[in-house]
Amino acid sequence: MCDVCGIVDGGMGYGGRYGGLDTPAARAKVGKWVVWANATLDPILFKENDNGKVIGTGAGGNPKGLMRLESVLENQQWLEGDEFSVADVAVGAYLLYVPQFFPNGETAPPTIKPPE
């Protein structure tokens, strides 16, 4: 699931060189979303069995983590500030995997769904 990791690079790689993340404060703002995507969003979206095989998604049923994301994106287009950032890439990458793995399954809340 980490096709995007080379780009995101912990939220600091290319974003630090090309995305305006030239201060520790700027890197921390987007870095928190990169960590959140890996630590919180992944286990919500991809339920695993004891062997680590993905067996389902928790995207339906309004899980707390997705509702937090939904509340942020109800009031703004991007996760941090007025511009697209590494934070959006990190979170969006996970969200876009759900319909690929579960094309007939549960989906995310409306605000965080990709446009059709």
SULWOMO-V143746 format. One record per residue. N is the residue number from 0. RES is the residue in one letter. SS is DSSP state (H for helix, E for strand, L for the rest). Layout:
BEGIN
n = <N N>
res = <RES RES>
ss = <SS SS>
END
This chain:
BEGIN
n = <0 1 2 3 4 5 6 7 8 9 10 11 12 13 14 15 16 17 18 19 20 21 22 23 24 25 26 27 28 29 30 31 32 33 34 35 36 37 38 39 40 41 42 43 44 45 46 47 48 49 50 51 52 53 54 55 56 57 58 59 60 61 62 63 64 65 66 67 68 69 70 71 72 73 74 75 76 77 78 79 80 81 82 83 84 85 86 87 88 89 90 91 92 93 94 95 96 97 98 99 100 101 102 103 104 105 106 107 108 109 110 111 112 113 114 115>
res = <M C D V C G I V D G G M G Y G G R Y G G L D T P A A R A K V G K W V V W A N A T L D P I L F K E N D N G K V I G T G A G G N P K G L M R L E S V L E N Q Q W L E G D E F S V A D V A V G A Y L L Y V P Q F F P N G E T A P P T I K P P E>
ss = <L L L L H H H H H H H L H H H H H H L L L L L H H H H H H H H H H H H H H H H H H H H H H L E E L L L L L E E E L L L L L L L H H H H H H H H H H H L L L L L L L L L L L H H H H H H H H H H H H H H H H L L L L L L L L H H H L L L L>
END
